[in-house]
Amino acid sequence: MMYRTLLIGALSLFSATAAFAQTPTSLGTFNDWTAWTYAGKKGKVCYVHAVPKTKAPDGLNHGDVSFFIRRSPADKIQSESNFVVGYPFKENSTVTADIDGKKFTMFTQGDSAWLLNAGEEPQLVAGMKAGKKLIMSGQSGRGNPTTYTFSLSGLTAALSKINGECK
């Protein structure tokens, strides 16, 4: 539990740092993913971004939904996956990331989710690079089950771009 508390504190710091960051610069579009960079407080930060191809259930206001993978060498972050929706998740809930049948659990805070076990980050990213689609499933604060499907087409090229840009 202490690990989770420390992680939430660190993620809150990341959110505050991002708020003071400069406007991101596009590094390109790679099929269904985009690559970006900006100057953080400690140095260059890069990330890839995608929006879902499908949102379920129909009829709900999902707001802006995105998946990010961030790289920040100055902070010693090789990759940090972050799933963001346009509403608060159910308190103390988890989100499931399913890559072609391989599942990972993410914890939620507000409208965002991160891997429950940060040590699984390399496996998540490797699975995404090898996979065809990513399905994110969670529960809104109102109790609605939600599912988002992301294409993984272009992710490998987008990650290669940010890995070259943020060394």
C-alpha positions in Angstrom: 0.0 0.0 0.0 2.9 2.3 0.7 4.2 1.7 -2.8 0.9 2.8 -4.2 0.8 5.9 -2.0 4.3 6.9 -3.2 3.4 6.2 -6.8 0.2 8.4 -6.5 2.4 11.2 -5.0 4.9 10.9 -7.9 2.2 10.9 -10.5 0.6 14.0 -8.9 4.1 15.6 -9.3 4.2 14.6 -12.9 0.8 16.2 -13.5 1.9 19.4 -11.8 5.1 19.4 -13.9 3.2 18.8 -17.1 1.0 21.8 -16.3 4.1 24.1 -16.4 5.6 22.5 -19.5 5.9 24.4 -22.8 3.6 23.7 -25.7 4.4 20.3 -27.2 6.0 20.0 -30.6 4.8 17.3 -33.0 7.4 14.8 -34.1 5.0 13.2 -36.6 2.0 11.0 -37.2 2.6 7.3 -37.5 -0.7 5.6 -38.7 -2.9 5.8 -35.5 -0.3 7.2 -33.2 1.4 10.6 -32.9 4.7 11.5 -31.3 5.4 14.7 -29.3 8.1 16.4 -27.3 8.3 19.4 -24.9 10.8 21.0 -22.6 10.1 19.8 -19.0 11.7 21.4 -15.9 14.6 18.9 -15.9 15.0 18.4 -19.7 13.3 17.1 -22.8 10.2 14.9 -22.4 8.7 12.9 -25.2 5.5 10.9 -25.5 3.3 9.0 -28.0 -0.5 9.5 -28.1 -3.6 7.8 -29.5 -7.3 8.1 -29.3 -9.6 5.1 -29.4 -11.2 3.8 -32.6 -14.3 2.7 -30.7 -16.0 3.8 -27.4 -18.7 1.7 -25.6 -21.4 1.9 -24.6 -22.9 4.2 -27.2 -25.0 7.0 -25.9 -22.6 8.0 -23.0 -20.6 11.2 -23.0 -17.1 9.7 -22.8 -15.4 13.1 -23.2 -11.8 13.1 -24.5 -10.2 9.7 -24.2 -6.5 9.1 -24.8 -3.6 6.6 -24.2 -0.1 8.0 -23.7 3.4 6.5 -23.3 5.8 9.0 -21.9 9.6 9.0 -21.9 11.6 11.4 -19.7 15.4 10.6 -19.5 16.1 13.3 -17.0 13.6 11.7 -14.6 14.9 8.2 -15.5 11.6 7.2 -17.0 12.1 4.9 -20.1 8.3 4.5 -20.5 5.3 5.3 -18.5 1.8 4.4 -19.8 -1.2 6.5 -18.9 -4.8 6.1 -19.9 -7.0 9.2 -19.6 -10.8 9.5 -20.0 -13.2 12.4 -19.9 -14.9 11.5 -16.6 -13.8 10.3 -13.1 -13.3 6.6 -12.7 -15.2 4.8 -9.9 -13.2 5.4 -6.7 -10.7 2.7 -5.8 -11.4 0.9 -9.1 -9.0 -0.7 -11.6 -8.8 -0.7 -15.4 -7.9 -3.6 -17.5 -5.6 -3.2 -20.5 -6.1 -6.2 -22.8 -3.6 -6.6 -25.7 -4.7 -9.4 -27.9 -5.7 -11.5 -24.8 -2.7 -10.5 -22.5 -4.1 -8.5 -19.6 -2.6 -5.9 -17.3 -4.2 -4.2 -14.3 -4.1 -0.4 -13.9 -5.1 1.6 -10.8 -7.2 4.7 -11.2 -7.0 8.2 -9.8 -9.6 10.7 -10.9 -9.8 10.5 -14.7 -6.5 8.6 -15.2 -5.1 5.1 -14.9 -1.5 3.8 -14.6 -0.1 0.3 -14.3 -0.6 -1.2 -10.8 2.7 -2.9 -11.0 5.1 -0.4 -12.7 7.6 -3.3 -13.2 5.2 -4.6 -15.9 5.8 -1.5 -18.0 8.3 -3.3 -20.4 5.9 -6.2 -20.9 3.0 -3.9 -21.6 4.9 -1.8 -24.1 6.4 -5.0 -25.8 2.9 -6.4 -26.0 1.6 -3.2 -27.5 4.4 -3.1 -30.1 3.7 -6.7 -31.1 -0.1 -6.5 -30.9 -2.9 -5.4 -33.2 -5.3 -3.7 -30.7 -5.5 -2.5 -27.1 -8.8 -2.8 -25.3 -9.2 -0.7 -22.1 -12.1 -1.6 -19.8 -13.1 0.3 -16.7 -16.0 1.7 -14.7 -17.1 5.3 -14.5 -17.8 7.1 -11.2 -21.5 6.6 -12.0 -21.0 2.8 -12.2 -21.2 2.5 -16.0 -18.9 -0.1 -17.5 -16.8 1.4 -20.3 -14.7 -0.1 -23.1 -12.3 1.6 -25.5 -10.5 0.0 -28.4 -7.2 1.5 -29.7 -5.4 0.5 -32.8 -1.7 -0.3 -32.3 -0.8 0.4 -35.9 2.1 2.9 -36.0 3.0 2.5 -32.3 6.4 0.9 -32.9 7.4 3.7 -35.3 6.1 6.4 -32.9 8.1 4.9 -30.0 11.2 4.7 -32.2 10.8 8.4 -33.0 10.6 9.4 -29.3 13.4 7.0 -28.3 15.6 8.7 -30.8 14.5 12.2 -29.8 14.7 11.8 -26.0 17.9 10.0 -25.2 
